[in-house]
Amino acid sequence: MNLQEFWNEALSQLKNEVDPGEFAFYFSSLEFLSSTPEQITLTVPSPIFRAQLERIYLPQLESKLAELTGATISFAFQIRDAKIPAPKPAEARSETPRPTPNRGSKRPHHQLNRDYTLGNYVVAKNNELAYSMTVAISKDPGNIYNPFFLFGGVGLGKTHLIQALGNAVHSLNEKAVIIYVPAESFVNEFLTAIQNKAQNEFKKKYRNVDVLLIDDIHDFQNQKTVQEELFNTFNALYEAKKQIVFTSDRPPHELKNFAERLLSRLQRGTIADLQLPSWEIRLVILKSKIEQKGIRLPDAVLELIAKKVITNIRDLEAALTQICAYGELLKREITLEVAQEQLKRVFAGPAQESVPIDLVQKVVAEANGLSVSDLKGKKRTQAMALPRQVAMYIIRDLTEYSTTEIGMEFGGRDHTTVMHAVQKIEDKIKTEPVFEIKVQNLIRIIRDRAGS
């Protein structure tokens, strides 16, 4: 039985059943590797991608193959070295032949971190659109999603993704002229060129590239002369169909003190954002990291870190590194109790110890159009009960108050009521990413107000 033919037919059918964006993202990244009569082995770009694919589409894949073959076919996945993105499935490829790229480059690009690749980028729901667009750009720079504007908070992977794009293009075509530059370095280089009367050399450098990657463009605020130069550079590259990519900590319309005509250029192309990962995705990230390091940690420890570190991926990895280093240096087993003690400062945050209960109640009540007395009252309608449970959960999470003490602050409720509320919110957070983001935002507001 030739399972590759059945696999191709399954893809052809799925293409008509799955959302086009989802199909392009998930199934164009798969590559048929081998098969036995009972199993198909596919290559995938990363452990995170594999986990997401298994969770979302594995049952559908297995069902589809069972329909086509009349047998039970399982799937195995192998992580590939994905510095070069996998080719699209035959059904999704363009009929127009593409030039053969210069593959096999062994020399890393001098401006790019070789560790930042598309293969080891953590792909999840919070960033899959941005990742999918980046993969597409790497295969055809200058012709789609140009310019590309990527924004997101600190530690969410902007620099990794923009440099991974550069590395992917470099791997496919070593002759491509790629410049990666932080905005601050661009500013300093331009001002130095003015001082040395070397503006022409500066222009030649930045207007004769195939891919221009500018990181943290928000640093151009109030830089009128630099913005003028960037505007002209943008026009020259765009007209020549050269790829332009920017990253920022905010979307273009929130950039202050930018020339309007430059802002219009920044918004001309495709804009994608990197959002905060949900609890579920944070847990998958942690499991992927310890898998890469060859380390074993109890699930309870990973769940604790995923629950407590809600700021960004960078902080998440820092917490994991800290607890792993402690275990390795002192040769101690990392139990839940050890993790709680060693990461106490990480979990605490700057304002946690001084968070008053009435502040939590006020913030949660305001966010839900209620009064504090509503939260403390006896009404049990959904409009009252859920915000009340959220407030109890946040107080339990941010403070050292006991469940009995918390219950007293909500109209003298029993400690078991508080325990039930905390458990309900924890379960809801694990299954509803949007709800978790709302809770995270409330926690940030509370911490900010407590620290002000």
N, C-alpha and C positions, 0 to 999 in steps of 0.2 A: 504493500500500500504506500503510494507516494503522498505523504502528508503535506508536502509543500503545495501541491496543487489544491488540496482541500483548504489549506491556510489562505491561499490567494483568493479562493472563492468566498471564504468567510469574510475576508477584508472587503471584498466587493459588495457583499450583502450588508455588512455593517455600515459601510459608507452611506447607504441610503436610510439607515435606521438611527444613526447617531448624529447629534448636532455637528455641523461642519467644523466649527472651531474646536470642539472636543476631539473629533476624529483627527484633525490635522495635528493637534497637540500630542495626543497619546499614540496614535497608530503610525504616524510618520516617524516616530522615534524608535519603533520596534524593527528588529531585523531577524529574519529567519536564520537560525544557525544550523540546526540539525534535527533529526527526529528518529524515533523508534516506532514500532507499531502501536505503542501505547502512550507515547509522550512526544511533545514538541518542545524544543529548546529555543528560546528567543533571547536576543541580547537587548539590554536596556541601558540607558545612560547613567543611572545612579541608583543607590539603595532606596532613596526617598521616592524616586519615580516608580520603582518596582512596587513599593508598599502601596502607593496610591493606585497604581494600575490593578494590583491584586484586590484591593478593597472595592474599587468602583466597577471594574470591567471583567474580572476573572470569571465570575459565575456566567456572565453573558457569553464570554469566549468559549467556555466549556460546553455550554448548552448549544451554541452554534455548531461547534465541531461534532457534537453528538448527533445533531440533526443531519449533518452532511455525510458522516461516515457510518452511522449506525453503531458506533462503538464509543466507549468511554475514553476520552483522550485527556490526559493531564498536561499541565504546562510547567516547564522549568525555566528559570531566568538566570542569565549570566550577565554580570556587570562588565561592560566593555570599557576600554580606554577611549573615552569619547572626546578627545581633543579635537577630532574631526567628527562633526555630526553625522549620524547614520543617514544613508540615502532614504528617500521616501519610498513607500511601497510602490510596486509597478502601477497599481491602479491610480495612484495620486500623482505620478510624475507627469511633467509636461512632455508633450510630443516633440517639442523643439529641442534638438540636441544642444547640450551645453558644452563650452570649451573644457577640455580636460585640465583640471587644476594641477598645480605643481605640488603633489602630495609628498609626504615623507620628510618634511623639513625637520631637522634635528637641532637647529640653532634657535634658541628662544629669542623673542623680540627684546631688544635692549631696554625698552621702556615699560614692558609688561611683566607682571609677576607670573611666573610660569605655573604657580600653584592655582591661579584663578582660571579654571576651565569650565566649560559647559557641563562636562561630565561629573564634576564634583560640586556643582552648584545645587543647593538644596531646593528642590522643586516641590511646591505645595499649592494649595488653593489660593493662598494669599499672594502668590507671585507667578502663577502658571501662565497668565496671559503675557506678562512682560518677558518671561523666559521663552515662550513660544515665538514671540515676535523677534527676539534676539537671535534665536536659531534660524529663523527665516532670513533675517538680514545677513547673517554670516554666510549663507549660501548664495545670496544675490545682492551684495552691497551696492547701494546707490540707486536701486531700481524699485524697492518697495520699502514702506515705512521710513521715508526720508523727508525731513529730518525725524529723528526719534528722540523723544523727550521722556526721560525716566525719572520719577520722583518718589521720595519716601523718606521716612525718619531715619535717624542715626542708627547704624547697626543692623539695617535690614537687607544689606547685600548689594547696594547700588554699585560700589566700586568693584566688587567681585564680578558682577554681571557685565559691566561695561568693559572690563579688562578681559573677561572670558570671550566677549565678542571679538576683541582685537586678536586674541590668541587663536580663535577659530579661523578667522580670515587669514592670519599669518600661516597657519598650518596648511590651509588649502592653497595658498598662493604666496610663496615667500617673497615674490617680487613686488607684491602690493605695498605701497607706501602708507604706513599707518603711524599716526601720531596720537599718543595718549598724553594728556597734560591736565593736571589740576588747575582750576581757574586761577588760583593765587599765583601759580608759577607762570601762567600765561600773562597775567598782569605785570609781574615783575620783569619778565623777559621783554615785554613791549616797552615798558618805561626805560629799561636799559638801552633798548634799540634807539629810542628817541634821544637819549643822552649822548649816545655814540654816533648819532646820525646814520644809523644802519636800518632805517625803516624798510628800505627796499629788500634787504636780505630777509628781514622778518616776514614780509609779505610773500616772498618767493617760497619760504619754508612752509608756511601754512596754507598757501593757495595752490600748492602742487602736491597734493596728497590724494590718496584713494579713500582713506577713512580717517576722519578727524573725531577724536573722542575727548570731550572736555568735561571734567568731573567737577561737581559743586559749583555750577554756574551762578548760584545765588551770591557768590563772592564778587560778582561784577557790579553789585548794587553801588550806586553813586560814582561809578567809574565811567564818566561820560566819554572820555577820549578812547578808552579801551572798548566801550560798547560800539563806538563808531567804527573802529577797526574790525571788530567781530562782525558787524553788520555787512561790511564790504567783503570780508572773507566768506561769510555765509553765502552771499549772492554769487560769488565766483564759483564756489564749490557746488552749489545747488544747480546752477546753470550747466555745469560740466557733469552733472549726475554723479557726483562723488558723495559718499555716505557721511552724514553728520549726526553725531550722537551727543546729547547733553544729559547730565544728571543734576538733580537739585533736591533740596530738602523740602520743597514745596512746589505746587503746580505753577505754570507760567502766570496765570492771572493773579497770583498772590505775590509775585515778585515786585518789590517796591523800588522806586527810583530807577526804573529802566525806561529807555527810550521806547515810545509807542511803536515805532516801525520795527524795532528789534523784537519787541514782544510779539508782534504780528507774525514775524518769521518763526519764532519759537513755537507758536501755536499752529503753524501751517501744516505740520506733519502729524505723526501719530504720538499720542501721549499715553503713557502707562504708569501705573503706580504700584509700589510695593507696600502691601498692607501688613499689619501685625499678624503673626501666625496664631491660630487658635490653639487651645489647650491640646487638642488631638494632634495637631501638626507639631507642636513643640515636643510632645512625647516621641513622635516618630523621628524628629531631628535628633533627639538625645540617643535614641536606640541606634540610629545610623552612625552617630559619632563613636559610640563605644564599640560598634561592630568594626569600624575602620581602625580603631586603636587596638582591637583585640582584647578588650577589657570586659569583665563581667560585673554588673551591678544589679542589685535586686530591683525588681520592677517598682517596688514601693518607693525606693530612693529616686528613681527617674520620675515617677509620678509627682513626688514632692517638689522636685526642681521645676517640672513643667507647670505645676500649679502656682508656685511662688514667684517665679521669674517671668514677668509679663511685659517687660520693657521692649526687648528686641533680641534678635538671634545672637548678637555679640555678647550680651550679658548672660544669655543662656549657656553659651559655650564656655564663658569665663567661670561660671559656677560649676560646670561639669569638670573643667580642668582643675579647679581648686580642690574639689573633693577627690579626684583621681590622684592628684599629686600627694595629698595627705596620706591616702592609702598606700601608695608606692613607697614614699619616704619612710613611713613609720611601720610598714609591713602590717597594717591593721585592716581587718575586714570592715568594709563600709556597710554598716547597718543603718536602718532608718534613724535610730537615735544618734548615731555618730554624724550622719548627714545634717540633722537638725541642729546639732551643736556647732559643727564646723562652719555651716553656712548661715549662722544666725545673723551676722552683719549683712550678708548679701541679701537675705530675705527682708531684713528690717526696713531698709530704705531710709532716706534722710529724715523723714518726719513721722515714722510709724509710732515711735514710743510716745509721742505727744498728741496722738489723734484722740480728741474727745468724742464721746458718744453722741452728744447733741449736734456736733458738726456733721457726722455721718447721717444722722436722721434728717438734718436740714437739707443737705445736698441731694439725698435720695428723694425726699419729698418734693423738692423743687423740680427735679428731673421728671417727675411723674405727675406734675400738676396737683399735688396734694399738700396738705399742711402736716406739720409734725404731729399734731393731735390726731390726725387721721391714722398715722402709723402706730400711734400708741393706743388707738381706740379698739373697740370690740368688733367692728364690722369685719366680716370674712369674705366679702365679695372678691372676685379675682383682681379687680382694679386696686383693692387695698392690700390683699394678702400677698401678692407677688412682690410689690415694692417693700413691704414689711419684711418678708423673708430675705430679700436682697440686702436690706440694711443690717439685719442680724448676721448674715453671712460676712459682710464686709467688716463689721465690728469684730467678729470672731477671728477674722483673718488678719486684721491690722493691729489688734490690741491683745493685751494679756487678760482681759476680763473673762471671767468664767461664764458658762452658759446660764448659771443661776443669776449672776449679776446682770447679764444682758437681758434676761427675761424680766427682771424688775424694772428695767428702763423702758419696757414696752407694755406698760399697764399691768405689771405684776404677773406676767405669764410664767408658766412652769418651765424648768430647764429642759424638759423633754420636747417642748414646743420649739425651743431654739435649736436643739439638736436636729429635729426633723427639718426645720427650715434650712439649716446649713447643708444637710445631706441633699435636700431637694435641689438647692441651687448648684451644688457641686455636680449633681447628675445632669442638670440642664446645661451647664457649661460644657460638659464633655460631649454632648450630643448636638448642641446648637451654637455654631461658631459666631453667628451674628449676635446672639444673646451675650456670649462671653465678651465680645468687643464692647458692648454697652456697659457691662459690669467693670471692665478694665478702665473705660473712660471715667466712670464714676470714681473709681479708686484714685485715678490720677488727679481729678479735681479735688478730692478730699485731701490728698497728700500736699498738693500745691497750696491749698488754703491753710492747712495746718502748719505749713512751713513759712507762711508769709507773715 
